[in-house]
Amino acid sequence: MFVFQHSLCHAIIYTNDWAIRVRGDLQSVNRIADKYGFTNMGQIGELKRYYRFCHHKTANRSSVSNKEVTVEWLQQQVVLRRVKRDSRAGRIFSLDVPLFAPQHCSDESMGCQPRMNIAAAWRRGHTGKGVVVSVLDDGIEREHPDLKPNYDPLASYDVSGQDQDPSPNYSDNAENYHGTQCAGMVAAAKSSHCTVGVSFHARIGGIRMLDGDVTDIVEAQSLSFRPQYIDIYSASWGPEDDGATLEGPGPLAHLALQNGIKTVRGRRWGRGMFVGFGSFLDHCSCDGYSNSIYTISISSSTRRGSQPDYLEQCTSTLATAYTGMETVRAVVLCFQLNCPSVVLFVPLAVSIL
């Protein structure tokens, strides 16, 4: 079993979705779905021969797998707990007036040692032009004035709602600003009224996948969305960091990551960027996403170059970027006026890459 959960308080929640691998054409797949009362919801992302089946009653797994020789694998989906990696600082900053702050530690003006030389890279013409980034999160505000010039609909999808619009759900009690803020850090346009992204000429898209039940199918569909087109996937989230959870990609998500690397071999990037975060000082390798050989795991540093008090160390960490915490005032994108500052070091690393 891939998931090992110590905590007894998190009950397993089964969904009506099933992942199935069928050896045969689409007609054979539909025949199996109809025969056993399933609805074929289509192929799972770019995973060939893997399909999402939905059953609104109790389905008998053994009857399908035992009677159908073309069914190679079948798994009922369970709800996974995925946590957005937010800043522990909880600093509040309002964006109701146009402004710009050098939040990227681009030179000595912020007291960051060593500096990240972002401004120098801009002067050399490295602004992200020709690169496509997609933020896998709770959605991005595609009509935001800072994101709209660089928004790329071809790098965007709403996996939670199964439509083309990745806009966040801003209904009551829905704190879905995380993805928009991460996207702004990467590619807020140079003409922005309040900030500018590190790669302000990059194309930016968003995959809305955290706002709703997250399953292995949801993660796989998100991680395998248009790998021939998207250069970098940015993911600032992961399993529960409670010091007791050992969890990583399920079989479908693992396959999506693996296929992504094979699909884009010979292209520039095609890697997933996952945040290495912690609070219980256990080990960041407990997060199987950061620890995957198919992702680039990013850790954080304070602006003085020291380790934050929440940092967890492990050999999977490949790079470090400034977190913008302590006394640094971060400018982030949000339609709401009092948004907490999010952890920005993964989008920052994505921008530099």
Secondary structure, DSSP 8 states (H G I E B T S, - for coil): ---EE--TTS---EEEEEEEEESS-HHHHHHHHHHTT-EEEEE-TT-TTEEEEE-SS---HHHHHHH-TTEEEEEEEE-B-EEE-B-SS--EE--SS-----TT--SGGGT-SS---HHHHHHTT-S-TT-EEEEEES---TT-TTTGGGB-GGG-EETTTTBS------STT----HHHHHHHHHH--TT-SS---TTTTSEEEEEE-SSS-B-HHHHHHHHTSSTTT-SEEEE-EEE--SSSEEB---HHHHHHHHHHHHHTTTSS--EEEEE---SSSS-GGGBTTTT-TTEEEEEEE-TTS---TT----TTEEEEEE---TT-------SSSSEE-B--HHHHHHHH-
